[in-house]
Amino acid sequence: MKKGWTTTKLITAGGLGVFNLVISLLGAGISVFTGIPGMSGAINAFLGAIITVFAVFLIQSFGVVTIMYTIFSILALPLPLVGTPGFVPKVLLGFITGVIIDVTFLFVRKNRVVAAFVIGFLSQYLTGLGIYLMGVFFNIPGIGNLQKFLLNQGL
């Protein structure tokens, strides 16, 4: 495999961001029905982690998760994913989360098993934490319910 970025790798990273969005829509209905921002993450946590780890190991170029998450978060703007619909700061959350995961992968890539667990966990943890912190910062209605849910689940 060629080192560095190619057109194929760039299209694949973007495509995985779109695929992640489509898969995440399966759990989005939970947020709509409960009225609690971030509840779709309870269902999509495993699928999102798997897709992120798959992307990192498939493309193996720095920035793959940043591209994937940024595209995902832009497309998720009108949807109840990664927070409430229309919440523009979720694009920043996707970008920042992607950068942190890409940098983390640089440190753990030597041991593939450890890297898979760390990247999978970190991708979901940072997203949930980011949703909560942005909800508190921007005083999003219903964010207190997310806090109660997270505390009751022992997360």
Beta strands, then each sheet from edge to edge (+ up, - down):
end
